[in-house]
Amino acid sequence: MKKILQGCLCFVLAAAVMLGLLVCAALVPREAIRKQVTESAEYLCRTDEYAMAAEGVESSRIDHYADAVLLNIAWYMKAEDPLRSALKAEYYDAEGLQKPELLREALEHGLLPNELYLRYWHGSLALVRPMLTFLTLPQIYLWHSILLGLLAAGLLFRLFRRKDFIAATGILCGMIGTACWYIPRSLEFTWVFLILLLQLHLVISRFFPKDWFRRGLFFLLGGMITNYLDFLSCETLTLLMPLLMLLWTERDAGKPDWKTLGKTALLWGIGYGGMYLIKWAAASLALGESALPYVTGSISRRLVGQVGEMDFFSELFWALFRNVYYLFPMDYGFAGTAAGIAAMIAAGYIGYVHRRKKYDKALIGRFAAIGAVPFLRYLVLMNHSYMHAFFTYRAQLTTIFAVVLMLAELTGWGLKKHGKA
């Protein structure tokens, strides 16, 4: 009971801090960000809201739609009423124009907000709105590129320095497979990967004690921060990748059982789902009415909303197919598709032909189960996974990492340095 109370206290305090940071961001005067938001709107209007970074490659689409909406919300936050404006997330919307053009119209004509986007926290505004006092959106993209690059390079360097070539290979293959070079080009893509890279640095630093409850608090906070910053992109990464890394780095020292893994995942889920409930409850207080009518329709569309004339099973198939096909290099013409299929066949061949006589079947099972979770996510959020496959496919970073770890355990390659053969 004492540990449960401690966990609840951590949850409440963390939620209060995150709300406080968002309120502080709302206190930034609107005029202080006008110039940077205006220049950012002009930049966004020069490209399509879902422009492809590589011509003809669907998986290279950049989400300027979401970034334009985020800046729209940032513009309408009020220093005079910071708490309510942070919770209501007002913005200007109208039919006939793309979201970047609507942002420009709102700025040029002083239009009043007419929509609410309160189902998400939009917590990234706690960082982005202060940054807009001196940086434009392209400059923020540049800083994110530098930060993500340093964190990723630092992680790989630390793994190579520890001679953990398997984990380094798995991370590198996952980053290539999910086309990580496009990530800093949209705020929407960035936040989960920032959280993830910081988490992995902590894991390999042996930041954790052996007490799995205290580790559970780490995942609880991870779920909360993911919900706070992310726009429902590839949120499962902040649960699954640290779990895989923990299983890998401690595979010789009493790996956690299924019950412990389940409890850990549950704590992440409580943190992630609990933040939704807090936001909707707080937004209801700010509105003076229930926020659920603004939320429930969106949830149902993301679960089973119909796309065009497709039936349920067709949409289910294409949701899975598109997410797999968007992995690099599958979406880069015939040669890319052939190379991607060849890589999958090679992985299966290596695992089957070169498997050793004795390997840890329980560990393989854990890797396989964790690596399969992104596909469960695609099934549950079928409509969302179909419509937004150009960024949800990156959840398979977990799958690629898990496959590399499974191959290492099956074949024994690279394990001698860790005391296993």
N, C-alpha and C positions, 0 to 999 in steps of 0.2 A: 504493500500500500504506500509506503514511503517513496519508493521509486516512481510509482504512478503519479503521486502528487508533485514530485520533482519534475517529471516530464510535462505535466499540465502547466506548471509554473513557467518552465522554459518556453512552452508554446505561447502562453499569454504574453510574456515579456517580449518575445521575438515579434509577435504580431503587433504589439504596441509600438515597438521601435520602428518597424517597417511603415506603419501608418504615420508615425511622427515624421519620418523622413519625407514621405509624400506630401504631408502638410507643409513642411519647411520648403519644399520645392515650389509649392503653390504661392508662397510668400514672395518669390522673386517677382519684381514688378514687370508687368507686361511690356512696357516700353523698353526694358532692358534687353529683351529678346527679339524685338520687332525686326531689326536689321538682319539678324542671322536667320530668323524664320523666313523672312521675305526672300533672301538669297537662296535659301534651301528649297523653297517652293518653286522658284525659277529653275533651279537645277533639276528638280523632280519632273517639272513640266517638259523638259527637253527630251525626255525618254518616255516610253510607254510604261504604264504602272506595273506591268508584268513583262518587262523587256528581257530578252534572252541575251546573256553575255556572250554566248557562242551561237552563231547563226544556225538555226535548225535543230538545236539541242535543247529539248524541253527541260531537261534536268538542270540547265544553267539559268533558268528564270530567276530574276531578282525581284524580291517583293517590295516594290516601291509603294504599292497600295497600302500595306500595313504601316509603312513609315510615314506616309502622308497623313493617315488617320492619327497616328501618334502625335505628330507635330500639330495637327488640328486641335487635338485635346490639350496639348501643352499651351497653345495660344489662348484658349478660353479659360484656363485656370485663373482664379481670381485671388489676388492678395487680400482683398477686402473680406472674402469669405472662404478661407483656404480649406477648411475641413470639408464643407459641403461640396465645393468644386472638385476636390480631390476624389471624393467618393462618387459623385454623379458622372464624371467624365463626359462633359458636354462637348459637342462639336457641331460644325455646320455641314449639312448634307443636302443634296438635291439630285434629281435625275438629269441625265443628259450630258454630264461632265465626268471625267475621271477624277479620282480622289486628289491627285496633285493640283488639278485645275480648280477644284472646289476650294482647296486651301488658299490658292492665290486669289480667288474671288473674294473669299472671306476677309483676307487681309486688305485688299484694295478698296473694298466697298464698306468695310466696317459692319459686316453682316452679323446678326445675332445667332447664337447656336440654336439648333432645332432638333438635335438628336442626342440620345444618351447611349453610352457604351459602357454600361456599368457591370457587365457580367465578369470582366477581368479587372485585376488590380491596376494594370498599367504602371506597375511599380518602377519600370525602367525610367519613368519621368523623374523619379527622385535623383537620377544621375543625369539624364539628358537635358532636363530643363535648366539646371544651373550651367551645364556645358554650353547651352545655346546663348548664354550671355557673352561668350567670346569665341565660339566656334560655329561654323556652318555645318550642315549635314555631311558634305563630302569630307570635311576636316575630321569630323567624328569618325567617319568610316576609316580614314587613314590611321587615326590613333587606335582604333579597334584592330586594324590589321597588324600594327606594330605589337600591340599587347598580346593578341592571340598567337602571333608568330613567336614571340619571346617565350610565352608559356608552353607552347607545343615543342619548340626546339629545346627548351630547358628540360622538359619532361623526358624527351628522347635521350638527351645527353646524360641525364641522371640514370636512366635505365641502362644505357650502354656502359656507363662508368661502373655500375654494379654488376656488369656482365650478364644482365638479364636480357639477353638478345631475343628471347621468345616474346616477352611482353612488349619490347620495343618494336619487334616485327609486327606483332598484332595491332598495335596502335598505329603504326605507319601504314599498314595495309588498310586499316579502317578509315584513316584520314584520306587516303587516295581514293578508296572505293566510294566515299561520300563526298568527293569533290570539295575538300575543305577550302580550296582557294577562292571559292565564291562566297563563303560564309561572311567575311567582314563587309561585303558590299550591301548588306541590308541589316538594319538593327534587329529586325525580326529573327534573323538567323543566329545572331551573335550570342545572346544571353545564355542559352543552355550550354554552349561550348565554353564560355568563360567560367561558368559554375563548374562544369565537368573537369576542366583542366586544373582548376584550383583544388578540387576534390582529390584528383589523382596524385597531385603533388603531396597532399597531406597523407594519403594512404601509403605511398612509397617512402615517406619520411618516418614511417612507423609512429605516426602521431597518436595512434590509438593504443589504449591499454588492452588487456585480454578480456576485460569485462564487456560482454556483448550488449548489455543494456546501455552502457555509455556510448558504445558505437551506434546503438539505435537512436540515441539523441542526435548524433551526427546526421543520420538519414532523415530523422524528423525535420531538422532544420533544412536539410537539402530539399525536401519536398516543399517546405514552406517558401523558401527563396525561389525555387523554380516556378511555383505558382505566381509569386509576386512579380517576377520579371518577364516570364515567358507568355507568349500569345498562343499557346497550344500548338507547338511546332513539333519537337521530338523530345518531349518532356521525360520519357522513360530513361533517357541516357543518364540522368543524374542519380538514378537508383541502380541501374543494371551494371554500368561500367565500374563504379567503385566496388560493387559486390564481386564482380569477376576478378578485379585486381586483388581484392582481399583473399579470395579463394586461391588465386594463383600464388601470391607471395607467401601464404601460410599453409600451402598444401602439405608440407611435411610436419606441421606443428599442431595437428588436431583441428582439421577443418570443421566448420560449423555444420550441424546436421540440418535436415530439411525443416524441422520445427523452428530452429533458430533463424534460418534464412527467411522463413515465412513471417516470423515476428518482426524481423528487420524491415521486410518489405511492407508489412502492415503499418509500421511507424512512419515510413516514407509516405504511404497512402493517407494516413491520418493528417500528416503535415500538409500534403498537397490538397486533399479534399477539404480539410478543415479551413484552409485559407479562403476557399470559395464560399463556404458557409458564413465566415466572418464578414467577407466583403458584401455578400447579399444582405445580411442582417444590418450591417452598418449603412449600406446604401438605402435600405428601407427606412431607416431612421432619418436619413438626410432628406429623402423624398417626402416623408410623411405618409407613405403608402407602401404596400408590398412591392418589392423589386422583382418578384418571381415572374410576373407577366412579361418582363423584359428579357427573361433568361430562358424560360422553358421552351419557347419556340425555337430558339437557337440550338438548344441541346438536342431536341428531336431531329432537327435537320442534319446535325452532324452525325447522329447515330444511323438513321435509316432514310434520310431525305432522298427523294428520287432525283436522278440525274437524267434529264431528257426523257427519252422513251424506253430506257433500259429497265428491265425487270430486276427483281432483287438479286437473283443468282448471277445475272450478267454484271451487275454493278459490283457484286462481291468478287467475282473473278478479276475484273479490270482493276479494282482497287489493289488487289494483291499483285497482279501482273505489272501495273505501272510502277509500283514502288520498287519491285525487284529490277525491272528493266532500266530504271533511272540510275542504278548503280554504275559508277564509272568502270569500264569504258563502254558499257552496253548501249548507251544512247548515242554513240558517236558513229553512226552508219553501220554498214554491213561488217566492216573489219572490226569495229569496236564490239559489236554483238558477238561475233565469232570469238574474239579474244576473251570476252567475259564468260561465255559458255565453256571455252577451253579451260579457263582458270577453275571453274566449278568442277569440271570433270577431273582435272588434275588433282584437286584437293581430295575428291572422293577416292581416286586411284591410290594416292599416297597413303591415305588413312587405312585403306583396305589391304593393299599389297604389302606395305611396310610395317604393319602393326606388329608389336612385339607380343610374346607369349603372355607376359604378365603386365597388366596395366590396371590402374585404379578405375574400376567401372563406376563406382559411386561418384568419383570426381567428374568423370566424363558425363554422367547423368546430370550433375549440377550445371556444368558448362552448357550442355544441350538445352536444358530447361530454360536457363536464363537467356540464351541466344535466341530462343523461339518466342520470347515475350513480345518483341516488336510486331510479329505477325498476329498475335492475339490483339494487340492494340489496333492494327489495321482492320481486323474483323469487327471489333466493338465500335470503333469510330469509322465505320465503313464509308459513309458519305464524305466525311472530312478527309479521309485518307485517299479517296479517289480524286476529289477536287484539288487537293493541295499536295499531291504526290511529289511535286517539284521541291518541297522541303521536308515532308514527312519521311521520305526515303532515307534520310540521314539517321533515323533511329536504328538502322541496320549496322551502324558502326559497332553496336553491341554484338550483332550476329557474326560479323567478320572477325572481331576480336575473339569471340567464343570458339569459332572454327579453328583459328590458329592455335589456341590453347589446347583444344581437343586433339589436333594433329600432333602437337608436341607430346602430349601424354600417351597417345596411341603408339607413336613411333619411338619415343624416347630420345628423339633428336634434340640436342641442346640442353638435355637435363643432367648430364654428367657433372657440370659445374655446380649443380645444386644438390649434389649428393644422391642423384637417382640415375639409373641406367635402363 
